Amino acid sequence: MTIDIATKNITLDEPLRVFIEDKIGGLEKYLKNAPASARVEIGKPSRHHRSGFVFYAEGNLKVGGRLLRAHIYHNDLRAAIVDVKDDLKNQIKKFKEKNSARRQA
């Protein structure tokens, strides 16, 4: 799976890039051998926010011809990335269940 990482109003350092690749790359085990690509965007919605939900993470996962999308605001950037991973994992499971139900019917 290829993972593209984009940032907005923050800089991407090496530990953060490795963290994103580890978390989002872990979704590959749920996809079996389906061709997939992911685009992750992380950042701050604006430069002036100092409290509250300061960070966001957005994940777009293309599985075959289907697009799965998750968008999370959080006060911790790494927690937002983990929440995006969990949301995408749930969407993958629903997608697989729906496809298997169609095949059985």
Secondary structure by P-SEA (a helix, b strand, c coil): cbbbbbbccccccaaaaaaaaaaaaacccccccccbbbbbbbccccccccccccbbbbbbbbcccbbbbbbbbcccaaaaaaaaaaaaaaaaaaaaaaaaaaaac
